[in-house]
Each structure stands twice: as C-alpha cells, then as structure tokens.
Amino acid sequence: MSYEEEIRQTAQSAAEAARKLATLGSDVKNRAIVRVAERLLLGDGDAIKAANKKDLDRAKNKGLSDVMIDRLTITDMVLRSMSEALIDVASLPDPVGEVSGMWRRPNGLLVGKVRIPLGVIGIIYESRPNVTADAAGLCLKSGNAVILRGGSEAINSNLAIVKVLQEVCREEGLPEGAVQMVPTMERDAVLEMLKLDQYIDLIIPRGGERLIRFVVDNSRIPVIKHYKGVCHVYVDESTDMEMAEEIVFNAKVQRPGVCNAVETLLVHESVAPEFLPKIGARLETEGVEIRGCEETRKFLSSAVPAIEEDWSTEYLGLILAVRVVKSMDQAIDHISRYGSLHTDAIVTKDYANAQRFLREVGSSTVLVNASTRFSDGHQLGLGAEIGISTTKLHAFGPMGLDGLTTQKFIVYGNGQIRG
C-alpha cells in the first residue's frame, strides 16, 4: 500500500470515528482520559522513557540544539505533568451539548445554539512528545477524532504514548480511529494529509515558523497558527522595581526555548537608570546576552548594539532585546509594529495605565504584573492546550476545549411555515 493510500485510510477512519465520538457521554470520555493519565504514571511510564531514550540518543548524535533536546526529553516530572494535565481535562465541564442564547421569534419559533465538535483534527508538531497526550486528551473530551503527525526526532516516544491511548480507547469502547498517528515519516505524507479536506476539518501545526508557514502554504484545510512568539514586557514609569525584576527574569530565564518566553524588554526612560543595571546584572549571571538600543547601552555597557532585525526576532534562547522608550505610546507602538500577537505584559502600579495596556495591545494574551510564561493553556485553567492561535478566526490565544468546538443553530417549531 502506498503512503497516499495509508493517509487516506487513516483520515477516512478518523471521520467515521468522529461521528461516533460526537454522541458519547461525558462519563465515557472522562473515564478513558483518566485511565490514560493513570497508565502514564503507573503502568507505562518506564516503557515511554525507554522509547524516549532512543530518540534522545539519536538527537544527540545528530547534533540537535539544547533547546530541541529539552523539548524532546521525557522525565518523571514530564510524565507527571502530562498525567496531571489529562486529569485536569477530564475534570473540566464538557462543552459538547451546551445550549446558549435561546430566543423566541414573533412567529413562535424557538431559536438557539448548541456547541458541537469540529470533527477531525490534524496535529502536525515537532519535538514535544507531551503534545501527543495533551492533544489526544483535549480532542477526546471535546468529541473530536485526532490524527497526530509528530516529528521524526520523537517517533519512538510518540508511538509509545499513542500505544497507550489506543489501548485505552479500545478497552473503553471508544470508536476505532479516534486517536491515530500518521503511519509514515515521509515528508510528502504531510502534503497528502493537507489535501484531505473532505475528511479533516482543522489542522493545527505546532513548531517553528518554518513548519507553520509550510503547512499554511500547502493546506486545503483551515489552519490554526501562530508563526512565532515575539513577546514583550513593558516596565512602566510607575512600577514596582522588585516585581519588575522578578517578572523579567522569570519570563526570560525560566525556560527560554518556548514561545511564551519574553524576547524584548521595553523600559520607560524615567526608571531605566535604576532598573536596567539591576536586571542587567542579574540576567548576566545566567548568561543572557543583551542587545540594546543606544539609550540602553548608556546603562548596560556590556550590551551588544541592537539592529532593526532584533526587534522582530524570536530568539528561543538566552538573548534579550532591550529598548528604552519615552512613553507608553511608544511602547504600544513598538509592540504593534514588531510583535506577533502572542503575549505581552506590563509591570505597573498605575491602574489607568494597566487598563490602557489591556485595551490597546491587541495580542491574544495580555498580562498585568505577571510573567509572559503564564500564556499557557494549563496555567490559564484550560486543563491543557492544543495550540496557541494568533489569528482571530475562530479562536484567539491558547486553545482548550471550547476552541475545539463550534456552534450550530437549533430551532423548535410547532408547524410554522414561511410565507
């Protein structure tokens, strides 16, 4: 059988499964998700880590970057986090079947909307095996079938996790085809998958900008995307210096290789003389390279001169662009020009400034006095996330259960006809 036929059969099977999943009760779906969570910790963790070791050994031999290896690694802590995320998803209210906005028309018709699954979700992702469990759990809870296409660098890890998912689905009576992996690592298989708009309802790519642009350019299926995370922290003229230092340090250093790490720091000129030397010294202890504007370099002599490209770069590493601004207007203009609609934060003690920042910054997640690292589905109470959207149709920001559903109209009548 050719890989084209394999992909088509996979998609057909998923479409059949999606019709059945849409009718399942919450208790059935929750039980399956909880059982997967339990097996990740109790029965299958060692096998998954052994499979992951094969991927890590190969990744190191191929010279993959530390950032990629960090994303690829499955530890006991990662397994625990995956399990907890699934438990959280199972505990959330089921959006499927939720009726909203009922209203009565003058002719007596009762009109409303009910939330329904999207159908079949295709996930194309790199490196992170935890996405396999998160995506499957969210899709199952929201009544969608899922087709997973992870990167070749994580093939053994993903297969081990999918094995658990499929075994539990089978044992719990969920339809065959509810959770599947693309059966080949052929690059052209992705292209074939992206043609199958008669079976697949949505594509969600997760990975670097190159992968996402490739998917967008070649897909016949609607795509949820964010190209990159150029996230900002703006330290306002009215700020708590200690709070600002902690937030900036966390946003840059806690895990620099992820899309919600801060890439550009904007500092009001009135606090720059005091704040920049403090945060600069602390970041330097962690090996962070500062790329600063001319004004920044007056206070941080070790800073590398920033060039235009730095303001729009997602470094995914220990590099931070820093710019001193004259006003909030200039800070917001900078974010509007160079940002990626992902995540931006302000550190301020001024309520009016905080509200203005929330109102005028158009990113999918905007924070006041908190690290950009909280732009994450699990951290925001979604249980887990299937991705982050920086396009406003049909979801914006971290996507949880609601983002994997849509609404249809339902109408109750008692014999009305249209004249």
C-alpha positions in Angstrom: 0.0 0.0 0.0 1.3 3.5 -0.9 1.7 6.1 1.8 -1.0 8.1 -0.1 -3.5 5.3 0.4 -2.4 4.8 4.1 -3.0 8.5 4.8 -6.4 8.5 3.1 -7.5 5.3 5.0 -6.3 7.0 8.3 -8.4 10.1 7.5 -11.4 8.1 6.5 -11.2 6.0 9.7 -10.9 9.2 11.7 -14.0 10.7 10.0 -16.0 7.6 10.9 -14.8 7.7 14.5 -15.6 11.4 14.8 -19.3 10.8 14.1 -19.5 8.3 16.9 -17.4 10.4 19.3 -19.7 13.3 18.9 -22.5 11.3 20.6 -20.6 9.9 23.5 -21.5 11.0 27.0 -19.1 12.9 29.3 -18.7 10.0 31.6 -17.4 7.7 28.9 -14.9 10.2 27.6 -13.7 11.2 31.1 -13.1 7.6 32.1 -10.9 6.9 29.1 -8.9 10.1 29.7 -8.4 9.3 33.4 -7.2 5.8 32.6 -4.6 7.1 30.2 -3.4 9.5 32.9 -3.1 6.7 35.4 -1.2 4.5 32.9 1.3 7.2 32.1 2.3 7.2 35.8 1.8 3.6 36.9 1.9 1.1 34.1 3.7 2.5 31.1 6.0 5.3 32.2 9.1 3.1 32.1 8.4 2.0 28.5 7.7 5.5 27.4 11.0 6.7 28.9 12.9 3.9 27.3 11.4 4.8 23.9 12.3 8.4 24.6 15.9 7.5 25.4 16.2 6.1 21.8 15.0 9.4 20.5 17.4 11.4 22.7 20.4 9.3 21.8 19.7 9.8 18.1 19.1 13.5 18.6 22.4 14.0 20.4 24.2 12.0 17.7 22.6 14.3 15.1 23.8 17.4 17.0 20.3 18.8 17.7 20.3 22.0 19.7 19.9 22.1 23.5 16.5 23.8 23.0 15.3 20.9 20.8 16.6 18.2 23.2 14.9 20.0 26.1 11.6 19.9 24.3 12.2 16.2 23.4 13.1 14.9 26.8 10.6 12.9 28.9 11.4 12.7 32.6 9.3 11.5 35.6 8.4 15.2 36.1 7.2 15.5 32.4 5.2 12.3 32.7 3.6 13.6 35.9 2.8 16.9 34.2 1.2 15.0 31.2 -0.9 12.9 33.6 -2.0 15.9 35.7 -3.0 17.8 32.5 -5.1 14.9 31.4 -6.8 14.7 34.9 -7.5 18.4 34.6 -9.1 18.0 31.2 -11.3 15.2 32.5 -12.4 17.4 35.4 -13.4 20.3 33.2 -17.1 20.8 32.1 -17.8 19.2 28.8 -18.6 21.9 26.2 -20.4 19.5 23.8 -24.1 19.9 24.0 -24.1 23.2 25.8 -27.1 25.2 24.7 -26.8 29.0 24.6 -28.7 32.1 23.6 -32.3 30.7 23.2 -34.7 33.2 22.0 -38.4 33.3 20.8 -39.2 34.7 17.3 -42.5 36.6 16.7 -43.8 33.6 14.7 -43.3 31.3 17.8 -40.1 29.6 16.6 -37.7 29.0 19.5 -34.1 29.5 18.2 -30.8 28.7 20.0 -27.3 27.4 19.5 -25.7 24.2 20.7 -22.0 23.5 20.9 -20.7 20.6 18.8 -17.3 19.1 18.0 -15.4 20.2 14.9 -14.9 16.6 13.7 -11.4 15.5 12.8 -8.4 17.5 14.0 -5.0 17.0 12.4 -2.0 18.0 14.6 1.4 18.4 13.0 4.1 19.1 15.5 7.8 19.0 16.3 9.9 17.6 19.2 7.5 17.7 22.1 6.1 14.3 22.9 3.8 15.8 25.6 1.8 17.3 22.8 0.7 13.7 21.9 -1.0 13.2 25.2 -2.3 16.8 25.5 -3.8 16.9 22.0 -5.4 13.5 22.3 -7.0 14.2 25.7 -8.4 17.5 24.5 -9.8 16.1 21.3 -11.4 13.1 23.0 -13.0 15.3 25.7 -14.4 17.7 23.0 -15.7 14.8 20.9 -13.2 15.1 18.1 -11.1 12.4 16.4 -7.4 13.3 16.1 -4.7 12.4 13.6 -1.2 13.0 15.1 1.9 13.7 13.0 4.9 14.3 15.2 8.4 14.9 14.1 10.8 12.1 13.2 13.0 13.1 16.1 10.3 11.9 18.6 9.0 8.9 16.7 9.7 6.3 19.3 8.3 8.5 22.2 5.1 9.3 20.2 4.5 5.7 19.2 4.8 4.6 22.9 2.3 7.2 24.0 -0.1 6.6 21.2 0.0 2.8 22.0 -1.3 3.6 25.5 -4.0 5.9 24.1 -5.2 3.4 21.5 -5.3 0.5 24.0 -7.4 2.5 26.5 -9.7 3.7 23.8 -10.2 0.1 22.7 -10.8 -1.2 26.2 -13.3 1.6 27.0 -15.3 1.1 23.8 -14.3 4.3 22.0 -14.5 4.0 18.3 -11.6 2.6 16.3 -9.8 5.5 14.7 -10.4 8.0 17.5 -6.7 8.5 18.0 -4.2 7.8 15.2 -0.7 8.6 14.1 0.3 9.2 10.6 1.8 5.8 9.7 4.9 7.2 7.9 7.6 9.8 8.4 7.7 10.6 4.7 7.7 14.4 4.3 5.3 14.0 1.4 2.8 12.3 3.7 2.2 15.7 5.3 1.4 17.2 1.9 -1.1 14.3 1.3 -2.7 14.9 4.6 -3.2 18.6 3.9 -5.2 17.8 0.8 -7.9 15.7 2.6 -10.4 18.5 3.3 -13.2 16.0 2.8 -12.2 14.1 5.9 -10.2 16.5 8.1 -11.8 19.6 9.5 -8.9 21.5 11.0 -5.1 21.5 11.0 -3.1 22.7 14.0 0.7 23.0 13.4 2.9 23.3 16.4 6.6 24.1 16.0 8.9 26.6 14.4 7.9 29.3 12.0 9.3 27.3 9.0 7.0 24.4 9.8 3.9 26.6 10.3 4.4 28.5 7.0 4.9 25.2 5.2 1.6 24.0 6.5 -0.3 27.2 5.7 1.1 27.4 2.2 0.1 23.8 1.3 -3.1 23.2 3.2 -6.6 23.0 1.7 -7.9 22.6 5.2 -8.4 25.6 7.6 -5.2 26.1 9.8 -4.9 27.4 13.3 -1.5 29.0 13.5 1.0 31.3 15.2 4.2 31.9 13.3 6.3 32.9 16.3 6.2 34.3 19.8 7.9 37.8 19.9 6.7 38.5 23.4 7.3 41.8 25.3 7.5 43.0 28.9 7.0 46.8 29.3 8.3 48.2 32.6 6.1 51.3 33.1 7.2 54.6 34.7 5.0 53.7 37.7 6.4 50.3 38.6 7.5 48.1 41.5 11.2 47.6 40.8 11.5 44.3 42.6 8.4 42.9 41.0 9.5 44.0 37.6 12.9 42.4 38.1 11.4 39.1 39.1 8.9 39.1 36.2 11.5 39.9 33.6 14.0 37.4 34.9 11.3 34.6 35.0 10.0 35.5 31.6 13.4 35.2 30.0 15.3 32.6 32.0 12.9 30.1 33.5 12.6 28.4 30.1 13.9 30.5 27.2 13.3 28.0 24.4 9.5 28.3 24.4 7.2 30.6 22.5 5.9 32.5 25.6 9.4 33.5 26.8 10.0 37.2 26.6 12.1 38.3 23.7 12.0 42.1 24.0 12.1 44.3 27.2 10.7 47.8 27.0 11.7 50.2 29.8 10.3 53.7 30.4 13.1 56.2 30.4 12.3 57.5 33.9 13.1 54.2 35.5 15.8 53.0 33.1 18.8 54.4 35.1 17.8 52.4 38.2 16.2 49.3 36.7 18.4 48.4 33.8 21.7 48.0 35.8 19.8 45.7 38.3 18.1 43.5 35.8 21.2 43.5 33.5 23.5 42.2 36.3 21.1 39.5 37.2 20.5 38.4 33.6 24.2 38.3 33.1 24.7 35.8 35.8 22.5 33.4 33.7 24.5 34.0 30.6 21.8 36.2 28.9 23.1 38.4 26.0 21.6 41.8 25.9 21.0 43.5 22.6 20.2 47.1 23.4 19.3 50.4 21.8 21.7 53.3 22.1 20.0 54.6 25.3 20.1 51.1 26.9 23.8 50.9 26.3 24.3 54.0 28.5 23.3 51.9 31.5 24.5 48.5 30.3 28.0 48.8 28.9 28.2 45.1 28.1 25.1 45.2 25.8 25.6 44.5 22.2 24.2 47.2 19.9 20.7 46.2 18.7 19.9 46.2 15.0 16.5 46.5 13.4 16.1 42.7 13.0 16.5 42.2 16.7 13.1 43.8 17.5 11.2 41.2 15.4 13.3 38.1 16.3 12.1 35.1 18.3 15.5 34.0 19.8 14.3 31.0 21.7 17.4 31.2 23.7 19.4 33.4 26.2 19.2 36.6 24.2 17.1 39.6 25.1 16.5 42.8 23.1 16.1 45.9 25.3 14.8 49.3 24.3 14.3 52.4 26.4 11.0 54.2 25.5 9.9 57.7 26.2 6.2 56.9 26.9 3.6 54.2 26.9 2.5 55.4 23.5 6.0 54.5 22.2 5.9 51.1 24.0 2.5 50.2 22.5 3.6 51.4 19.0 6.7 49.2 19.3 4.6 46.2 20.2 2.1 46.9 17.4 4.9 47.2 14.9 7.2 44.3 15.9 5.0 41.9 18.0 3.5 38.7 16.8 0.0 38.9 18.6 1.2 36.2 21.0 1.8 37.6 24.6 2.7 40.9 26.1 2.9 42.2 29.6 3.1 45.4 31.5 4.5 45.9 35.0 2.9 48.9 36.6 1.3 50.3 39.8 -0.9 52.7 37.9 -4.4 51.3 37.4 -5.2 53.6 34.4 -2.0 52.6 32.6 -2.8 48.9 33.2 -6.3 49.2 31.8 -5.0 51.2 28.8 -2.4 48.5 28.1 -5.0 45.8 28.3 -7.3 47.7 26.0 -4.8 48.9 23.3 -2.4 46.0 23.0 -4.0 43.6 20.5 -2.2 40.4 21.4 -4.0 37.1 22.2 -2.8 37.2 25.8 -2.1 40.5 27.6 -1.0 40.4 31.3 -0.6 43.0 34.0 2.1 42.4 36.6 2.7 38.8 35.7 5.2 36.8 33.6 4.6 36.0 29.9 5.2 32.4 30.9 1.6 32.2 32.1 0.4 32.3 28.5 -0.2 28.6 28.5 -3.5 26.6 28.4 -2.7 24.6 31.6 -1.7 27.7 33.5 -4.8 29.6 32.4 -7.2 26.9 33.6 -7.9 25.1 30.3 -6.5 21.8 31.5 -4.1 21.7 28.6 -3.8 23.4 25.3 -3.8 22.1 21.8 -2.0 25.2 20.5 -1.9 28.9 20.5 -3.7 30.9 17.8 -2.6 34.4 16.8 -5.3 34.6 14.2 -8.8 35.7 15.3 -10.8 33.1 13.4 -12.1 31.1 15.0 -10.0 31.0 18.2 -7.5 33.5 19.6 -4.9 32.6 22.2 -4.3 29.3 24.0 -6.9 26.8 22.7 -8.6 24.4 25.1 -11.9 22.5 24.9 -14.1 25.4 23.7 -11.6 26.1 20.8 -12.1 22.6 19.5 -15.9 23.1 19.2 -18.2 25.2 17.2 -21.9 26.0 17.4 -24.9 25.1 15.3 -28.3 26.6 15.3 -31.2 24.6 16.7 -34.8 25.6 16.0 -38.0 24.3 17.7 -41.3 24.9 16.0 -44.9 23.7 16.1 -45.8 23.7 12.4 -44.6 27.1 11.3 -44.1 27.6 7.5 -42.6 30.6 5.7 -45.0 32.7 3.7 
